[in-house]
Amino acid sequence: MSAGAEALKASCATAYASPAVRWLLGEELHPGGEATTRRSLELVGLHPGERLLDVASGSGTSALLAARELGAEAVGVEYGEEAVRAASAAASAAGLAHRVAFLHGDAEALPVADGSFDVVLCECSLCTFPDKERAVAEIRRVLRPGGRLAFSDVVVEGGALREPLDGALATIACVGDALTLGGYEAVLTAAGFAISSRERRAADADLFARGVEERLRGARLLGFAPPPEAPLGIEEAIEAVRIARREIAAGRIGYAILAAAAPCDASTDAAGPVRGRG
C-alpha cells in the first residue's frame, strides 16, 4: 500500500475522532443518522441472534443500535485506535459488551475470518477508501454464503466536482472520491453481489449539509476560531457547504442505500478463491 493511501486513511480516522468534527457533524457521521441505519438494516432483514460486522464503525453507534434494537451479535472494525477505545467504552457503558466488540483494523484487510458474518453494514465510508474493489472483496470474503450487505454512501453524479469539493480534504468530507450510484453497483456486482434494493436519499444529504452550515454559522457568531491544523477557515468552510448544498439541489451530490446479497456458493467469487484471514 502506498504511503499516500496510508496517510489518507490516518487523516480520515483522525478527523472523525476529533471532538470538533463530531460537534460540526452533529454527532451523526452520515446523512440520516440512526434513521438511515435502521432503514439499511430493515432492507437486509437483520434478525435477532445474527452476526453483524460494521465496517469503519467509528464511534460504534450503528453496531450498538443493531445489538440494542435488533438483537444482533455485532463486531465493529475501525482504523482509528482512539475510536475503537471510545466505542468499546460506549458498549460497556450501555451494558452491551457481551454482544458488541470493536477491533482495530483496515477495511481493505479485515481482521476476521472467512464466512463469519450474516450481515455486513458499511455506511458512508467506501467513498473514502483508496482501494474500493479490495474493500468490497473483503466484505464478500467475511460474509457467509448468501449473506447480506447493507450499504449506504455519498453519490456524486455527472463528473468531477469543482473546487473546493475535490482533493484530499473533500475525500475526507466524503465527496472527493465518491462514485455514482451506478459506480457503486458496478463495484459490488464485480465482487459477486446481487443488488436487491436501492434507495436515493437526497433529502438526508441536504438536511445533513444544512446542519453543518448552521453549526458553522453559530461558531462564527460566537467568535470561535478553527484549530490551527484546520484546512479551512470559518468563512471558507461556510462557502464550501453552500456550494455542496447547491450541488445537492441540482442532483449532483446525494446519498443512497443499497441492499445486496452474496452468492450462495462460497467456493469462489468474482476475484477468485476465497481465502482465510484467521
C-alpha positions as CSV (number, residue, x, y, z in Angstrom):
1,M,0.0,0.0,0.0
2,S,1.3,3.5,-0.9
3,A,2.4,6.0,1.7
4,G,-0.3,8.3,0.3
5,A,-3.1,5.8,0.9
6,E,-1.9,5.2,4.4
7,A,-1.7,8.9,5.1
8,L,-5.3,9.4,3.8
9,K,-6.7,6.6,6.0
10,A,-4.9,8.1,9.0
11,S,-6.2,11.6,8.2
12,C,-9.8,10.3,7.9
13,A,-9.5,8.4,11.2
14,T,-8.1,11.4,13.0
15,A,-10.7,13.8,11.5
16,Y,-13.6,11.7,12.6
17,A,-12.3,11.1,16.0
18,S,-11.9,14.9,16.6
19,P,-14.5,16.3,19.1
20,A,-14.7,19.5,16.9
21,V,-15.5,17.5,13.8
22,R,-18.1,15.4,15.7
23,W,-19.7,18.6,17.0
24,L,-19.7,20.0,13.5
25,L,-21.4,16.9,12.1
26,G,-24.0,16.9,15.0
27,E,-22.7,13.5,16.3
28,E,-24.1,11.8,13.2
29,L,-21.3,10.8,11.0
30,H,-23.5,10.1,7.9
31,P,-26.7,11.6,6.4
32,G,-29.9,10.4,8.0
33,G,-28.1,9.3,11.2
34,E,-29.7,6.4,13.0
35,A,-32.9,6.5,10.9
36,T,-30.8,5.7,7.8
37,T,-29.1,2.9,9.7
38,R,-32.4,1.4,10.7
39,R,-33.7,1.6,7.2
40,S,-30.5,-0.1,5.8
41,L,-30.8,-2.9,8.3
42,E,-34.5,-3.2,7.6
43,L,-33.8,-3.7,3.9
44,V,-31.4,-6.6,4.5
45,G,-33.7,-8.1,7.2
46,L,-31.3,-8.4,10.1
47,H,-32.7,-10.9,12.6
48,P,-32.1,-11.4,16.4
49,G,-29.0,-13.5,17.0
50,E,-27.4,-12.9,13.6
51,R,-23.8,-11.8,13.4
52,L,-23.2,-8.3,12.0
53,L,-19.9,-6.7,11.0
54,D,-19.9,-2.9,10.9
55,V,-17.0,-1.8,8.6
56,A,-15.5,1.5,9.5
57,S,-17.6,1.5,12.7
58,G,-16.4,4.9,14.0
59,S,-17.8,5.6,17.5
60,G,-19.8,2.4,17.4
61,T,-23.2,4.0,17.2
62,S,-24.6,1.7,14.5
63,A,-23.2,-1.5,15.9
64,L,-24.7,-0.7,19.3
65,L,-28.0,0.2,17.6
66,A,-28.0,-3.2,15.9
67,A,-27.4,-5.0,19.1
68,R,-29.7,-2.9,21.3
69,E,-32.7,-2.7,19.0
70,L,-32.4,-5.7,16.7
71,G,-30.7,-8.3,18.9
72,A,-27.7,-8.8,16.7
73,E,-24.2,-10.0,17.8
74,A,-22.1,-7.2,16.4
75,V,-18.4,-6.5,15.7
76,G,-17.1,-3.2,14.5
77,V,-13.8,-2.8,12.7
78,E,-12.3,0.7,12.7
79,Y,-9.0,2.1,11.5
80,G,-8.7,4.8,14.3
81,E,-7.4,3.3,17.5
82,E,-8.9,6.1,19.7
83,A,-12.3,5.5,18.1
84,V,-12.0,1.8,18.9
85,R,-11.3,2.6,22.6
86,A,-14.2,5.1,22.7
87,A,-16.6,2.6,21.1
88,S,-15.6,-0.2,23.4
89,A,-16.2,2.1,26.4
90,A,-19.6,3.0,25.0
91,A,-20.5,-0.7,24.7
92,S,-19.5,-1.3,28.3
93,A,-21.5,1.8,29.5
94,A,-24.6,0.6,27.6
95,G,-24.3,-2.9,29.1
96,L,-23.7,-4.4,25.7
97,A,-20.1,-5.5,25.9
98,H,-21.2,-9.2,25.9
99,R,-22.8,-8.7,22.5
100,V,-20.7,-6.0,20.8
101,A,-16.9,-5.9,20.3
102,F,-14.7,-3.4,18.4
103,L,-11.5,-4.2,16.7
104,H,-8.7,-2.1,15.3
105,G,-8.3,-2.9,11.6
106,D,-8.2,-1.8,8.0
107,A,-11.3,-2.3,5.8
108,E,-9.0,-3.4,3.0
109,A,-7.7,-6.3,5.2
110,L,-10.4,-7.1,7.7
111,P,-9.1,-8.9,10.8
112,V,-11.9,-11.5,10.8
113,A,-12.4,-15.0,9.4
114,D,-14.0,-16.0,6.1
115,G,-17.7,-16.5,6.1
116,S,-18.1,-15.5,9.8
117,F,-21.0,-12.9,9.4
118,D,-24.6,-13.0,8.3
119,V,-24.7,-9.2,7.6
120,V,-22.2,-6.5,6.8
121,L,-23.0,-2.9,7.4
122,C,-20.9,-0.2,5.5
123,E,-22.0,3.4,6.0
124,C,-20.6,6.5,4.3
125,S,-17.1,5.0,4.3
126,L,-16.4,3.2,1.0
127,C,-16.2,6.7,-0.6
128,T,-13.1,7.4,1.4
129,F,-11.3,4.0,0.8
130,P,-8.3,4.3,-1.6
131,D,-8.9,0.7,-2.9
132,K,-12.7,0.3,-3.1
133,E,-12.5,-3.0,-5.0
134,R,-10.3,-4.6,-2.4
135,A,-12.5,-3.4,0.4
136,V,-15.6,-4.8,-1.2
137,A,-13.8,-8.1,-1.9
138,E,-13.0,-8.2,1.8
139,I,-16.7,-7.7,2.7
140,R,-17.6,-10.5,0.3
141,R,-14.9,-12.8,2.0
142,V,-16.2,-12.4,5.5
143,L,-19.9,-12.9,4.7
144,R,-21.3,-16.4,4.8
145,P,-22.8,-17.8,1.6
146,G,-26.0,-15.9,0.9
147,G,-25.1,-13.3,3.5
148,R,-26.3,-9.7,3.1
149,L,-24.7,-6.3,2.7
150,A,-26.4,-3.1,4.0
151,F,-24.5,-0.3,2.2
152,S,-25.0,3.4,2.2
153,D,-22.8,6.2,0.8
154,V,-22.5,9.6,-0.8
155,V,-23.1,9.6,-4.5
156,V,-21.8,12.1,-7.0
157,E,-23.3,12.2,-10.5
158,G,-22.2,14.0,-13.6
159,G,-18.4,14.0,-13.4
160,A,-15.8,15.7,-11.2
161,L,-16.9,18.4,-8.7
162,R,-15.4,21.8,-8.8
163,E,-13.2,23.4,-6.1
164,P,-13.4,23.2,-3.1
165,L,-15.3,19.9,-3.4
166,D,-12.3,18.0,-4.7
167,G,-8.9,16.9,-3.5
168,A,-7.8,15.2,-0.3
169,L,-9.9,17.4,2.0
170,A,-13.0,16.6,0.0
171,T,-12.3,12.9,0.2
172,I,-12.2,13.1,4.0
173,A,-15.5,15.0,3.7
174,C,-16.9,12.1,1.7
175,V,-17.4,13.8,-1.7
176,G,-14.0,14.0,-3.3
177,D,-13.7,10.3,-4.2
178,A,-17.4,9.2,-4.1
179,L,-18.8,7.3,-7.0
180,T,-22.0,7.5,-8.9
181,L,-24.8,5.1,-7.8
182,G,-24.1,3.0,-10.9
183,G,-20.4,3.1,-10.0
184,Y,-21.1,1.6,-6.6
185,E,-23.4,-1.0,-8.1
186,A,-20.6,-2.0,-10.6
187,V,-18.1,-2.5,-7.8
188,L,-20.5,-4.6,-5.8
189,T,-21.6,-6.8,-8.7
190,A,-18.0,-7.3,-9.9
191,A,-17.4,-8.9,-6.4
192,G,-20.3,-11.2,-6.9
193,F,-23.1,-9.3,-5.1
194,A,-26.6,-9.3,-6.3
195,I,-28.3,-5.9,-5.7
196,S,-31.8,-6.4,-4.2
197,S,-32.8,-2.9,-3.3
198,R,-31.7,0.7,-3.9
199,E,-33.0,4.0,-2.4
200,R,-31.9,7.5,-3.1
201,R,-31.8,9.8,0.0
202,A,-31.1,13.3,-1.4
203,A,-33.2,14.9,1.4
204,D,-31.0,13.2,4.0
205,A,-27.9,14.7,2.3
206,D,-29.3,18.2,2.3
207,L,-30.5,18.0,5.9
208,F,-27.0,16.9,6.9
209,A,-25.3,19.7,5.0
210,R,-27.7,22.3,6.3
211,G,-26.9,21.2,9.9
212,V,-23.2,21.6,9.2
213,E,-23.8,25.1,7.8
214,E,-25.9,26.1,10.8
215,R,-23.3,25.0,13.2
216,L,-20.6,26.8,11.3
217,R,-22.6,30.0,11.3
218,G,-23.1,29.6,15.1
219,A,-19.4,29.2,15.6
220,R,-18.8,32.4,13.6
221,L,-21.4,34.3,15.6
222,L,-19.8,33.1,18.9
223,G,-16.3,34.1,17.6
224,F,-14.9,30.5,17.7
225,A,-11.8,30.1,15.6
226,P,-10.9,26.8,14.0
227,P,-8.0,24.9,15.4
228,P,-4.6,25.7,13.8
229,E,-4.5,22.4,11.9
230,A,-7.9,23.0,10.3
231,P,-7.6,23.1,6.5
232,L,-10.3,25.8,6.1
233,G,-11.3,28.9,8.0
234,I,-14.9,29.5,9.0
235,E,-15.8,31.6,6.0
236,E,-14.2,29.2,3.6
237,A,-15.9,26.3,5.2
238,I,-19.3,28.0,5.1
239,E,-18.8,28.7,1.4
240,A,-17.8,25.1,0.7
241,V,-21.0,23.9,2.4
242,R,-23.1,26.4,0.4
243,I,-21.6,25.0,-2.8
244,A,-22.3,21.5,-1.6
245,R,-25.9,22.3,-0.9
246,R,-26.3,23.8,-4.4
247,E,-24.9,20.7,-5.9
248,I,-27.3,18.6,-3.8
249,A,-30.2,20.7,-5.0
250,A,-29.0,20.2,-8.6
251,G,-28.9,16.4,-8.1
252,R,-25.1,16.3,-8.4
253,I,-24.5,15.2,-4.8
254,G,-26.7,12.8,-3.0
255,Y,-26.9,9.8,-0.6
256,A,-28.1,6.3,-1.3
257,I,-28.8,2.9,0.3
258,L,-28.1,-0.3,-1.5
259,A,-29.0,-3.8,-0.2
260,A,-27.2,-6.7,-1.7
261,A,-26.7,-10.4,-1.2
262,A,-23.5,-12.5,-1.6
263,P,-23.6,-15.7,-3.7
264,C,-24.8,-18.8,-2.1
265,D,-21.7,-20.7,-3.4
266,A,-18.8,-20.0,-1.0
267,S,-16.2,-21.6,-3.2
268,T,-15.3,-18.7,-5.5
269,D,-16.2,-15.1,-6.1
270,A,-15.5,-12.7,-9.0
271,A,-11.9,-12.2,-7.8
272,G,-11.1,-15.9,-7.4
273,P,-10.9,-18.4,-4.5
274,V,-12.0,-17.2,-1.1
275,R,-9.0,-17.1,1.3
276,G,-8.9,-17.0,5.1
277,R,-7.6,-14.3,7.3
278,G,-7.9,-16.0,10.6
